[in-house]
Amino acid sequence: MKYMPELFDANARWAEEMRVADPGFFAGLAALQSPAYLWIGCSDSRVPANQITGLKPGEVFVHRNVANVVVHTDLNCLSVMQYAIEVLKVQHIIVCGHYGCGGVRAALEGPSHGLIDNWLRHIEDIRDWHNDFLKALPDDATRWRALCELNVIEQVRNVARTTLVGDAWKRGQALVLHGWIYGLEDGHLRDLQTSLKSGSELDTVIAQAVASSRLRYADH
Ligand code: CO
């Protein structure tokens, strides 16, 4: 018995379309990948890195976890980053969150989701750092959107503070970090203005990004 034959059929059609469009496509990729981007995004099935950026296989190296969190002891994420920076020599690292993130909402609601509470603690920390601001917002939906943005900005800070990125910048390697957020409701990406190309800009850029995010919500 073959499970999920529709997926294999779809795969066969896709591989054939790709081959027809570019007969050397798969042979080229099998020999080498040289993506310019590392994408750190949420596992959410509605936010697939390649499709929403129009990138083909081979063009973006991807790490996804619940709520696009970068933790300094997460060997999985750090290993992806090391390979991307030191071997693939990506030029950009994009942390991409999304509005409507279930992980962020769970962190706002507080504990009671089982094992994942331990992962979400990292977002609860961010919630607590920005508690006065979040509490002053008019409703839970607005708090949710605001925390989705703040989480991206704080994760860009975490990326910048890894030894991997610090060492790359010390070596003079060109590497720019970015924080983006995706709207499930309209399919659009927004730049949260956290782009960074050196450690010396870190505090200023993050502070400005947090301030503009807060300002957007203060208008509500
Ligand atoms: Co999510």
Boltz pocket constraint, residues with backbone or C-beta under 6 A from the ligand:
constraints:
  - pocket:
      binder: B
      contacts: [[A, 42], [A, 43], [A, 44], [A, 65], [A, 66], [A, 67], [A, 68], [A, 98], [A, 100], [A, 101], [A, 102], [A, 103], [A, 104]]
      max_distance: 6.0
